[in-house]
Amino acid sequence: MSQVVDAPRGARLKRAVVGRPMASGELEETLLPKWLALPIFASDPLSSVAYATEAALAVLVTASAAAAHVVLPISVAIAALLGIVVLSYRQTVMVYESSGGAYVVARENLGRLPSLVAAAALLTDYVLTVAVSVAAGVLALTSAFTPLAGHELGLSLACVGLIALANLRGVKEAGSVFALPTYAFVTSIFVLVVAGVGRCATSGCPHATVEHPLASGTGAVTLFVVLRAFASGSTALTGVEAIANGVNAFRHPHGRNAAATLGVLGVIAIAMFVGVSWLAVHTGAQPAASGTPSVLSQIARATFPASSAFSFLYWTVQVLTLAVLVLAANTSYQGFPRLAALLARDGFFARQFTNLGDRLVFSNGILVLTAAACALLWVYDASVASLIHLYVIGVFTAFTLSQAGMVRYWSTARDRGWRRRITINAVGASATGLVTAVVVWTKFAEGAWLVTVAIPLLVLGCLGVNRHYRRFARRLAAGIGAVRAARTPTNEVLLCVDRIDVATEGALWYSKHIHPGRLRALLLPGRSTDPGIRPRWWDFADAQPRLEPLPIGEGRMQAVLEQVWRLPRGESDFVTVVVPEQFKRRSLLSAGARSSFRLKLRLLSEPGVVVTDVPAVTPLRGPEGVTPAKLVVRVLLADVHAASWRAINYAESLGVPDTRAVSFAIDADESRRFLSEYRRAGVPLPLDLSEAPYRDIGTPLLAYVRELTADPDTVVNIVMPEIVVRGWARLLHNQRALYVKRLLLFERHVILSSVPYQLFR
């Protein structure tokens, strides 16, 4: 048998990068006070001052050289819209304290399809927020440090990686990193606005200059141009909904603290946005043809010229703009994983998105968001001008559906003051709905069509995932009757042999212990087979079973399959294929390259076949080692369904007296749920139920197994149900069986039996 394996180096590296694991009971400690929640959830709308005004200006200047002044009334209109949205969401978070995001509100009040549209819109917007914010931050950097121009893509990808790493370490840790730059940026913008307005009031407005301004048009400022500029400037509203999506991350009372944070966000964002737009008009700042320097950089240079004693403030604004724009992507890193987890809990996303990582964050959502944002940056070469056209549609679609859902809520609930509240939400829904239509109309040909296509595709994908999970659950529930109605199962054991070594010795010992029926030893054909094995087998096997050579035919896999196909298989007739594997070293790479690995994988698709792996890690020196005296069987369960019952039936067919079920729950609530389900199902096996407070069954499972194998005379047979699916559906399941196999492959005195339950349709 194999030896005890040390903690892997990968786990130690993970601890160094991510930090120590946190128990599920420590979740309360990660909740955020308002002062820390603001930079975490609101850095995106606060930072949009760096590009929202410029986006509107670019549309106006391209249409007419004399149109730049129109950006101020447009900014006031956008600020009013922002105020309406903030007021609407303040009401939302007070009602939906677990999560007041557009998906939940629409799901509860409008139905499944509108909620999925809202979710898809938000998911696309979150990805775009990361890409646009980081690209804009890098643009601010290259505006100040021109030698870095041309390296925008590499810098952007590096920034996304750093933000992802900070979030993998935990929400509170990310907030601590992001708080100082965000508050410093807000302070610097207010200093810039006050200084600029002060100079205009006393000595005349400073004049911004740009060497290569964007080419000006000679046409008229039509309604369509104004609407396009309004749509572009509305990027100032992105990220406002993140607080509603993360209400449960606030300290208690969740809703009240989230509403207060939203109010502060609204006041600060409106003041900064209108102030920068006012200065842009009065300093004459214009978008540059190359995108560098930015309008905000021009305003800061004009207000704090190089010749003045306050020139350092220009660099302060630029550096802090870079920092906050990069950190603005953190808003998406709070919203995307939480929304993905909600969708996964409802069966519309892969269930892996519900898994909490070591630091109590939704790590899978963080990684997927990082990959998607990096891909977008790579495709568009980190160009803000190209990415900005994809922006806004998603967030305003979600705004509209969320507020429409609240209108439906107030009309049904009719709580005290409902008329005033329904009016606020109705105005919000109408305003954001109008903006959505304007954005689609004005930006469709400029690239926004990609988003309008992506949202329906995401909705269709969610519906497809949900259909799979519903069919999956029905199959597992309906199959319980067939499994439990089966007669007492028989078990025919096929022992695969190609050499005599420690693994074969253990496999033979195990096979003789479990077979109440027939045991056959199959000599596998092939070049790797020991040519002298047949004359030595008689003494090695103590005369029984005899060694049956298989025909060479089309290879050893087909030879074994032909033997399996000749046997009756079903709920009452199991065929156990025992595969001994001798390893020189503990290497998963070498284990995956073996023909035995391919054989085991192929056998999983055969109904009624149980694949039993008997590994050993020793030098190839022949059959030596001490024969164990005792075999115990443990059935590893996560739920009680048809696949679980098949594994239980199989374990009972082995005839081993010490047979028990074992399960691990992540907390006390799940432990109580599983125990109640287990007792209600009437499972005949005694149960060992333990908690896995760090949400990973690996450590408690190893501890449990090693407690049994501490007795050198004991071998543990882990019997594990394994649900087998095909194609893209594999991505929707957590591969728990594969994880356990990897975990126990090199574990001393452990034999692993996979009992497959095929769900191919």
C-alpha positions in Angstrom: 0.0 0.0 0.0 1.1 3.7 -0.4 2.6 5.9 2.2 1.4 9.0 3.9 1.6 12.0 1.7 2.9 15.3 3.0 1.1 18.6 2.6 1.6 19.7 -1.1 3.8 22.6 -1.9 0.9 24.1 -3.9 -1.1 24.4 -0.7 1.7 26.2 1.1 2.1 28.6 -1.8 -1.6 29.3 -1.8 -1.4 30.1 1.9 1.4 32.6 1.2 -0.5 34.3 -1.6 -4.1 34.3 -0.4 -3.7 34.0 3.4 -4.8 31.6 6.0 -8.2 29.8 5.5 -11.1 31.3 7.4 -13.8 29.2 9.0 -17.4 29.6 8.0 -18.2 30.9 11.5 -15.9 33.8 10.9 -18.1 35.3 8.2 -19.5 37.9 10.7 -16.0 39.3 11.1 -15.8 40.1 7.4 -18.8 42.4 7.4 -18.0 46.0 6.5 -18.5 49.3 8.3 -19.9 52.2 6.2 -16.5 54.0 5.9 -14.9 50.9 4.5 -17.8 49.8 2.3 -17.8 53.2 0.5 -14.5 52.7 -1.3 -15.1 49.0 -1.9 -18.6 49.4 -3.5 -18.5 52.9 -4.8 -15.1 53.4 -6.3 -16.6 52.9 -9.8 -19.2 55.7 -9.8 -16.8 58.0 -7.9 -14.0 57.4 -10.4 -16.2 57.9 -13.5 -15.5 61.6 -13.1 -12.2 60.9 -14.9 -13.9 59.9 -18.2 -17.7 60.6 -18.1 -17.3 64.3 -19.0 -14.7 63.5 -21.6 -16.9 60.9 -23.2 -19.8 63.5 -23.6 -17.4 66.1 -24.8 -16.0 63.9 -27.5 -19.4 63.5 -29.1 -20.2 67.2 -29.0 -16.9 68.4 -30.3 -16.9 65.9 -33.2 -20.3 67.3 -34.2 -19.5 71.0 -33.9 -16.6 73.1 -32.6 -19.0 75.4 -30.8 -20.9 72.7 -29.0 -18.5 72.1 -26.0 -20.5 74.3 -23.7 -23.5 72.0 -24.0 -21.7 69.5 -21.9 -22.6 71.4 -18.7 -26.4 71.2 -19.0 -26.0 67.6 -20.1 -24.0 67.0 -17.0 -26.6 68.6 -14.8 -29.3 66.3 -16.4 -27.0 63.3 -15.8 -26.5 64.4 -12.2 -30.3 64.7 -11.7 -30.7 61.2 -13.1 -28.0 59.9 -10.7 -29.9 61.5 -7.8 -33.1 59.7 -8.9 -31.3 56.4 -9.1 -29.7 56.8 -5.7 -33.0 57.6 -4.1 -34.6 54.6 -5.8 -31.9 52.2 -4.7 -32.0 53.6 -1.1 -35.6 52.3 -0.9 -34.6 49.0 -2.5 -31.9 48.1 -0.1 -34.2 48.9 2.9 -36.6 46.2 1.6 -34.2 43.6 0.3 -31.5 43.4 3.0 -30.1 40.1 1.8 -29.5 41.5 -1.7 -31.3 44.4 -3.3 -29.8 43.9 -6.7 -31.8 44.0 -9.9 -31.8 40.3 -10.3 -33.4 39.6 -6.9 -35.9 42.5 -7.2 -37.0 41.4 -10.7 -37.2 37.8 -9.7 -39.5 38.5 -6.8 -41.7 40.9 -8.6 -41.5 40.5 -12.4 -40.8 36.8 -12.9 -38.0 34.6 -14.2 -37.3 36.0 -17.7 -37.0 39.7 -16.6 -34.8 38.7 -13.7 -32.5 36.8 -16.1 -32.3 39.8 -18.4 -31.4 42.0 -15.5 -28.7 39.5 -14.4 -27.3 39.2 -17.8 -27.2 43.0 -18.2 -25.4 43.4 -14.9 -22.9 40.6 -15.6 -21.9 42.2 -19.0 -21.6 45.6 -17.3 -19.4 44.3 -14.5 -17.0 42.8 -17.1 -17.0 46.1 -19.0 -16.5 48.1 -15.8 -13.3 46.3 -15.1 -12.0 46.7 -18.6 -13.0 50.4 -19.0 -11.9 51.4 -15.5 -8.5 49.8 -15.8 -7.9 51.1 -19.3 -8.9 54.6 -18.2 -6.5 54.4 -15.3 -3.7 53.4 -17.4 -4.6 56.2 -19.8 -4.2 58.6 -16.9 -0.8 57.1 -16.2 0.4 57.4 -19.8 -1.0 61.0 -19.9 1.5 62.0 -17.1 4.4 59.6 -18.0 4.5 59.6 -21.8 7.4 57.1 -22.0 4.9 54.4 -21.0 2.7 55.1 -24.0 2.4 52.0 -26.1 2.4 49.6 -23.1 -1.2 50.2 -22.2 -2.3 46.5 -22.7 0.4 45.0 -20.6 -0.1 47.6 -17.8 -3.9 47.0 -17.9 -3.5 43.2 -17.6 -1.1 43.6 -14.7 -3.5 45.9 -12.9 -6.4 43.5 -13.3 -4.2 40.7 -11.9 -3.3 42.7 -8.8 -7.0 43.6 -8.1 -8.0 40.0 -8.4 -5.3 38.9 -6.0 -6.4 41.5 -3.5 -10.0 40.3 -3.7 -8.9 36.7 -3.3 -7.4 37.6 0.0 -10.9 38.8 1.2 -13.4 41.6 1.1 -12.2 43.4 4.2 -8.5 43.1 3.2 -9.4 44.6 -0.3 -11.2 47.4 1.4 -8.2 48.3 3.6 -6.1 48.4 0.4 -8.6 50.5 -1.5 -9.8 52.9 1.1 -6.9 55.4 1.3 -6.5 55.9 -2.5 -10.3 56.4 -3.0 -10.6 58.9 -0.2 -7.4 60.7 -1.4 -8.8 60.8 -4.9 -12.1 62.4 -3.8 -10.1 64.9 -1.8 -7.9 65.8 -4.7 -10.9 66.3 -7.1 -12.6 68.6 -4.6 -9.3 70.5 -4.2 -9.1 70.8 -8.0 -12.7 72.0 -8.3 -12.4 74.5 -5.5 -9.0 75.8 -6.8 -10.3 76.0 -10.4 -13.6 77.8 -9.4 -11.6 80.1 -7.1 -9.2 81.2 -9.9 -12.2 81.8 -12.2 -13.8 84.0 -9.5 -10.7 86.0 -8.8 -8.1 86.2 -11.6 -10.0 84.6 -14.5 -10.3 81.0 -15.6 -7.1 79.2 -16.5 -6.8 77.9 -20.1 -6.3 74.3 -20.9 -4.2 73.4 -23.9 -3.8 70.2 -25.9 -1.4 69.9 -28.8 -3.5 67.6 -31.0 -7.2 68.1 -30.1 -9.9 65.8 -31.5 -10.9 67.0 -35.0 -14.0 69.4 -34.7 -17.0 69.1 -36.8 -18.9 71.8 -38.7 -22.4 70.5 -38.4 -25.3 71.6 -36.2 -25.9 70.4 -32.6 -29.0 68.3 -33.3 -31.2 66.4 -30.8 -29.5 63.2 -31.9 -26.1 64.6 -31.0 -27.3 65.8 -27.6 -28.7 62.4 -26.9 -25.5 60.7 -28.0 -23.5 62.9 -25.7 -26.0 62.3 -22.8 -25.7 58.5 -23.4 -21.9 58.7 -23.4 -21.8 60.9 -20.2 -24.2 58.5 -18.5 -21.2 56.3 -17.7 -21.1 58.4 -14.5 -23.9 56.1 -13.2 -22.1 52.8 -13.6 -21.5 51.0 -10.4 -24.3 52.6 -8.4 -26.1 49.2 -8.2 -23.1 47.4 -6.6 -24.2 48.5 -3.1 -27.6 47.0 -3.7 -26.0 43.7 -4.8 -23.9 43.5 -1.8 -26.2 44.6 1.0 -25.4 41.6 3.1 -21.7 42.5 3.2 -22.6 45.5 5.4 -22.7 45.4 9.2 -26.0 45.1 10.9 -28.5 46.6 10.2 -27.6 45.7 6.6 -30.3 47.8 4.9 -29.9 51.0 6.9 -26.1 51.0 6.5 -26.3 50.4 2.8 -28.8 53.2 2.4 -26.6 55.6 4.3 -23.6 54.7 2.1 -25.7 55.2 -1.1 -26.7 58.7 0.1 -23.1 59.7 0.7 -22.1 58.2 -2.6 -24.8 60.2 -4.4 -23.7 63.6 -2.9 -20.0 63.1 -3.5 -20.4 61.7 -7.1 -22.8 64.5 -8.2 -20.6 67.3 -6.7 -17.5 66.0 -8.4 -19.1 65.3 -11.8 -20.8 68.7 -12.1 -17.7 70.4 -10.8 -15.4 68.8 -13.4 -17.8 69.4 -16.2 -18.0 73.1 -15.2 -14.3 73.4 -15.3 -14.1 71.6 -18.6 -16.3 74.2 -20.2 -14.6 77.2 -18.6 -11.0 76.1 -19.2 -11.7 75.0 -22.7 -10.4 71.5 -22.2 -11.0 69.2 -25.2 -10.5 65.5 -25.9 -7.2 64.7 -27.6 -7.0 62.9 -30.9 -4.8 60.2 -29.4 -6.7 60.1 -26.1 -3.7 61.5 -24.3 -3.7 63.7 -22.3 -7.2 63.2 -20.8 -9.6 66.1 -20.2 -9.1 65.8 -16.5 -5.3 65.9 -16.9 -5.7 69.1 -19.0 -7.9 70.7 -16.3 -5.4 69.8 -13.6 -2.4 71.1 -15.6 -4.3 74.4 -16.3 -5.3 74.8 -12.6 -1.8 73.8 -11.2 0.7 74.9 -13.9 4.3 73.7 -13.8 5.4 77.2 -13.0 3.3 77.5 -9.8 4.2 76.4 -6.3 1.3 73.9 -6.4 2.4 72.1 -9.5 2.9 69.0 -7.4 -0.9 68.9 -7.1 -1.1 68.1 -10.8 0.9 64.9 -10.3 -1.1 64.1 -7.2 -4.3 64.3 -9.2 -2.8 62.1 -12.0 -1.4 59.5 -9.7 -4.6 59.3 -7.6 -6.7 59.2 -10.8 -4.7 56.2 -11.9 -5.1 54.5 -8.6 -8.8 55.1 -8.2 -9.6 54.1 -11.8 -7.8 50.9 -11.4 -9.4 50.3 -8.1 -12.8 51.2 -9.5 -12.7 47.8 -11.0 -13.1 46.5 -7.5 -16.8 47.5 -7.6 -17.3 44.7 -10.2 -15.2 42.3 -8.1 -17.8 42.8 -5.3 -20.9 42.6 -7.6 -20.0 39.9 -10.2 -19.2 37.1 -7.8 -22.2 37.7 -5.6 -24.6 37.9 -8.5 -23.0 34.7 -10.0 -23.5 33.0 -6.6 -27.2 34.0 -6.5 -27.7 32.7 -10.0 -26.0 29.5 -9.1 -28.2 29.0 -6.0 -31.2 29.4 -8.2 -29.9 26.8 -10.7 -29.0 29.3 -13.6 -25.2 29.2 -13.2 -22.8 26.4 -12.5 -23.0 25.4 -8.8 -19.3 26.0 -8.4 -20.0 29.7 -8.2 -21.6 29.2 -4.8 -18.4 27.9 -3.3 -16.7 30.2 -0.8 -13.0 30.3 -1.0 -10.5 30.1 1.9 -11.0 33.8 2.6 -14.8 33.6 2.5 -15.1 35.2 -0.9 -16.6 33.6 -4.1 -13.3 32.8 -5.6 -14.6 31.2 -8.8 -16.6 34.3 -9.6 -13.4 36.4 -9.1 -11.4 34.2 -11.4 -14.0 34.1 -14.2 -14.4 37.9 -14.0 -10.7 38.3 -14.3 -10.4 36.1 -17.3 -13.3 37.8 -19.1 -12.0 41.3 -18.4 -8.5 40.4 -19.6 -9.9 38.9 -22.8 -11.9 42.1 -23.5 -8.8 44.2 -22.8 -6.8 42.0 -25.2 -9.4 42.1 -28.0 -9.7 45.9 -27.8 -6.1 46.6 -27.0 -7.0 48.4 -23.8 -8.5 51.3 -25.8 -10.9 53.4 -23.7 -12.3 55.0 -26.9 -13.2 51.5 -28.2 -14.5 50.0 -25.0 -16.6 53.0 -23.9 -19.2 52.4 -26.7 -20.0 49.0 -25.2 -20.7 50.6 -21.8 -23.9 51.7 -20.1 -26.5 49.5 -21.9 -26.2 46.8 -19.3 -26.4 48.9 -16.2 -29.3 51.0 -17.4 -31.3 47.9 -18.4 -30.7 46.6 -14.9 -31.7 49.9 -13.4 -35.0 49.9 -15.3 -35.9 46.4 -14.4 -35.0 46.9 -10.7 -37.1 50.0 -10.3 -40.0 48.5 -12.3 -39.8 45.6 -9.8 -40.0 48.0 -6.9 -43.1 49.7 -8.4 -44.7 46.3 -8.5 -43.6 45.6 -4.9 -45.1 48.8 -3.5 -48.3 48.4 -5.4 -48.7 45.0 -3.8 -47.3 45.6 -0.3 -49.0 49.0 0.2 -46.9 49.7 3.3 -47.1 53.1 5.1 -45.9 55.8 2.7 -46.2 53.5 -0.3 -47.5 56.2 -2.6 -44.5 58.4 -2.1 -42.2 55.5 -2.5 -43.9 54.1 -5.6 -43.6 57.5 -7.2 -39.9 57.7 -6.6 -39.4 54.2 -8.1 -41.7 54.9 -11.0 -39.8 58.1 -11.9 -36.6 56.1 -11.6 -37.8 53.3 -13.9 -39.1 55.8 -16.4 -35.9 57.8 -16.5 -33.6 54.9 -16.8 -35.8 53.1 -19.3 -35.7 56.2 -21.5 -31.9 56.4 -21.2 -31.7 52.7 -22.1 -33.6 53.4 -25.3 -31.5 56.4 -26.0 -28.2 54.5 -25.5 -29.3 51.6 -27.7 -30.4 54.0 -30.4 -27.4 56.3 -30.4 -24.6 53.7 -29.8 -25.9 50.6 -31.6 -23.8 51.1 -34.7 -20.7 52.1 -32.7 -20.3 48.7 -31.1 -23.2 48.6 -28.6 -24.8 45.9 -30.7 -22.4 43.4 -29.1 -24.0 44.0 -25.7 -27.5 43.8 -27.1 -26.5 40.4 -28.6 -24.6 39.2 -25.5 -27.5 39.8 -23.1 -30.0 37.5 -24.9 -27.2 34.9 -25.4 -26.5 34.9 -21.7 -30.2 34.6 -20.9 -30.4 31.6 -23.2 -27.4 30.1 -21.5 -28.9 30.5 -18.1 -32.1 28.8 -19.2 -30.1 25.9 -20.7 -28.2 25.5 -17.4 -31.4 25.6 -15.4 -33.0 23.0 -17.7 -30.0 20.7 -17.2 -30.1 21.0 -13.4 -33.9 20.4 -13.3 -33.6 17.3 -15.4 -30.6 16.2 -13.4 -32.5 16.5 -10.1 -35.6 14.7 -11.5 -33.5 11.8 -12.7 -31.7 11.4 -9.4 -35.0 11.6 -7.4 -36.9 9.3 -9.7 -34.1 6.8 -9.8 -34.2 6.1 -6.0 -37.2 3.8 -6.5 -35.5 1.7 -9.0 -32.3 1.4 -7.0 -34.1 0.5 -3.7 -36.4 -1.9 -5.4 -33.5 -4.0 -6.8 -32.9 -7.4 -5.3 -29.9 -8.2 -3.2 -27.0 -7.5 -5.6 -24.4 -9.9 -6.8 -20.8 -8.9 -7.5 -18.4 -10.4 -9.9 -14.8 -9.3 -9.5 -12.3 -8.9 -12.4 -8.8 -8.4 -11.2 -6.6 -6.8 -13.9 -3.0 -8.1 -13.8 0.1 -7.4 -16.0 2.9 -7.9 -13.4 3.5 -9.1 -9.9 4.3 -6.2 -7.5 3.2 -4.6 -4.3 0.1 -3.1 -5.9 -1.0 -6.4 -7.3 -0.4 -8.1 -4.0 -2.7 -5.5 -2.3 -5.3 -5.9 -5.1 -5.4 -9.7 -4.8 -5.8 -9.4 -1.0 -8.6 -7.0 -1.4 -10.3 -9.0 -4.2 -10.3 -12.1 -2.1 -11.8 -10.2 0.8 -14.8 -8.7 -1.0 -16.0 -11.3 -3.5 -18.9 -13.3 -2.2 -19.3 -14.6 -5.8 -16.8 -15.2 -8.6 -13.3 -13.8 -8.8 -11.3 -13.9 -12.0 -7.8 -12.7 -12.6 -7.3 -11.3 -16.2 -3.8 -11.2 -17.7 -3.7 -8.0 -19.7 -2.0 -8.1 -23.1 0.6 -5.6 -24.2 4.3 -4.9 -24.3 4.4 -3.7 -20.7 3.2 -7.1 -19.4 5.7 -9.2 -17.4 6.6 -12.1 -19.8 7.4 -14.4 -16.8 4.3 -13.8 -14.8 2.3 -16.9 -15.6 4.7 -19.5 -14.0 5.0 -17.4 -10.9 1.3 -16.6 -10.5 0.3 -20.0 -9.0 2.5 -19.6 -5.9 1.8 -15.9 -5.7 -2.0 -16.3 -5.7 -1.9 -19.5 -3.6 -3.5 -21.5 -6.5 -6.7 -19.3 -6.8 -7.8 -17.6 -8.9 -6.1 -18.9 -12.0 -4.6 -16.3 -14.4 -6.7 -16.0 -17.6 -4.7 -14.5 -20.5 -6.8 -12.1 -22.6 -6.4 -12.1 -26.4 -4.3 -9.3 -27.8 -7.0 -8.2 -30.3 -7.2 -4.4 -30.4 -5.5 -3.7 -27.1 -5.9 -4.2 -23.4 -8.7 -1.7 -23.0 -10.9 -3.5 -25.6 -9.9 -6.8 -24.1 -11.1 -5.8 -20.6 -14.3 -4.3 -22.1 -15.1 -7.5 -23.9 -15.0 -9.4 -20.6 -17.2 -6.8 -19.0 -19.7 -6.8 -21.9 -20.2 -10.6 -21.5 -21.4 -10.3 -17.9 -24.9 -9.3 -16.6 -24.9 -5.8 -15.2 -27.5 -3.6 -13.5 -28.9 -2.5 -10.1 -28.8 -6.2 -9.0 -25.6 -7.3 -10.7 -22.3 -5.4 -10.2 -19.0 -6.0 -11.9 -16.0 -4.8 -10.0 -12.9 -4.1 -12.0 -9.9 -4.0 -9.7 -7.0 -2.0 -11.1 -3.6 -2.3 -9.3 -1.2 0.6 -9.9 2.4 0.7 -8.8 4.0 4.1 -8.7 7.7 5.0 -8.3 6.8 8.4 -7.0 3.8 10.5 -6.1 3.2 12.2 -9.4 -0.3 13.1 -10.6 1.2 13.8 -14.0 2.6 10.4 -14.4 -0.5 8.8 -13.1 -2.6 10.5 -15.7 -0.3 9.4 -18.5 -0.8 5.7 -17.7 -2.9 3.3 -19.8 -4.6 2.3 -16.5 -5.9 5.8 -16.1 -7.5 5.7 -19.5 -9.0 2.2 -18.7 -10.6 3.5 -15.5 -12.0 6.5 -17.3 -13.5 4.4 -20.0 -15.1 1.9 -17.5 -17.0 4.7 -15.8 -19.3 5.0 -18.7 -20.2 1.3 -18.5 -23.5 0.7 -16.5 -23.2 -1.6 -13.5 -19.4 -1.5 -13.4 -17.5 -0.4 -10.3 -13.9 0.8 -10.8 -11.6 0.0 -7.8 -8.2 1.5 -7.7 -5.5 -0.2 -5.6 -2.4 2.1 -5.7 1.1 1.6 -4.1 4.0 3.9 -4.0 7.3 2.0 -3.6 10.3 1.1 -5.7 9.7 -1.7 -8.1 11.3 -4.5 -6.1 8.7 -7.2 -6.3 6.1 -8.5 -3.9 7.2 -7.4 -0.5 5.4 -5.7 2.4 3.2 -6.9 5.2 -0.3 -8.3 4.4 -3.0 -6.3 6.3 -5.5 -8.2 8.5 -8.6 -6.0 8.4 -10.7 -4.3 5.8 -13.2 -1.5 6.6 -15.6 0.1 4.1 -16.7 3.7 4.2 -19.3 5.1 1.8 -18.6 8.8 1.2 -21.9 10.7 0.7 -22.8 14.4 0.1 -26.5 13.9 -0.6 -29.1 11.1 -0.5 -30.3 10.3 -4.0 -30.2 7.5 -6.5 -26.5 7.6 -7.0 -25.9 7.5 -3.2 -28.3 4.5 -2.9 -26.4 2.6 -5.6 -23.2 3.1 -3.8 -24.8 2.0 -0.5 -26.2 -1.1 -2.2 -22.8 -1.9 -3.6 -21.0 -1.4 -0.3 -23.5 -3.9 1.3 -22.8 -6.4 -1.4 -19.1 -6.5 -0.4 -20.0 -8.4 2.8 -17.5 -6.4 5.0 -18.8 -6.3 8.6 -17.3 -2.9 9.4 -19.2 -0.8 6.8 -20.4 2.7 7.5 -21.4 5.9 5.7 -19.4 9.1 6.2 -20.3 12.7 5.3 -18.9 16.2 5.9 -20.9 19.4 6.3 -19.6 22.9 6.0 -21.6 24.1 9.0 -24.1 23.1 11.7 -27.1 24.0 9.5 -26.0 21.7 6.7 -25.1 19.0 9.2 -28.7 19.1 10.6 -30.2 19.1 7.1 -28.2 16.1 5.9 -28.8 14.1 9.1 -32.6 14.7 8.8 -32.5 13.7 5.1 -30.4 10.6 5.9 -32.8 9.4 8.6 -35.9 10.2 6.6 -34.5 8.1 3.7 -34.0 5.1 6.0 -30.4 4.4 5.0 -29.4 1.1 6.8 -25.8 2.0 7.4 -24.6 3.8 10.5 -23.4 7.3 9.8 -20.3 9.3 10.8 -21.1 12.9 10.3 -18.4 15.6 10.7 -18.1 19.3 10.0 -15.7 20.8 7.4 -15.7 24.4 8.7 -13.2 25.5 6.0 -15.6 24.3 3.2 -13.0 21.8 1.9 -13.6 18.2 2.7 -10.0 17.4 2.0 -8.5 18.0 5.4 -11.2 16.4 7.5 -11.4 13.5 5.1 -7.7 12.8 5.4 -7.8 13.2 9.1 -10.7 10.7 9.3 -9.0 8.2 7.0 -5.6 8.5 8.8 -7.3 7.8 12.1 -8.4 4.5 10.7 -5.1 3.6 9.0 -3.1 4.5 12.1 -3.6 0.8 12.8 -1.1 -0.8 10.4 -3.3 -3.9 10.0 -6.2 -1.9 8.7 -7.1 -1.0 5.1 -9.8 1.5 4.3 -12.0 1.0 1.2 -13.6 4.3 0.3 -16.8 3.7 -1.8 -17.8 6.8 -3.6 -20.9 7.5 -5.8 -19.8 9.2 -9.0 -22.3 10.9 -11.3 -21.1 10.6 -14.9 -22.3 13.2 -17.5 -21.0 14.0 -21.0 -20.1 17.0 -23.0 -20.6 20.6 -21.8 -22.6 19.4 -18.8 -19.4 18.4 -17.1 -18.6 22.0 -16.5 -21.8 22.4 -14.4 -20.7 19.9 -11.8 -18.1 20.3 -9.1 -15.9 17.2 -9.9 -16.0 16.3 -6.3 -15.2 12.6 -7.2 -12.1 13.6 -9.2 -10.9 15.8 -6.3 -11.3 12.9 -3.8 -9.5 10.5 -6.2 -6.6 12.9 -6.5 -6.5 13.4 -2.7 -6.5 9.7 -1.8 -4.5 8.3 -4.8 -1.2 8.2 -2.9 -2.7 7.7 0.6 -1.3 4.8 2.6 -3.7 1.8 3.0 -6.5 3.4 1.1 -8.4 1.7 -1.7 -10.9 3.8 -3.7 -14.0 2.4 -5.4 -16.0 4.6 -7.8 -19.6 3.5 -8.2 -20.8 5.4 -11.4 -24.3 6.6 -12.0 -24.6 7.5 -15.7 -26.7 10.5 -16.8 -26.0 10.9 -20.4 -29.2 12.5 -21.5 
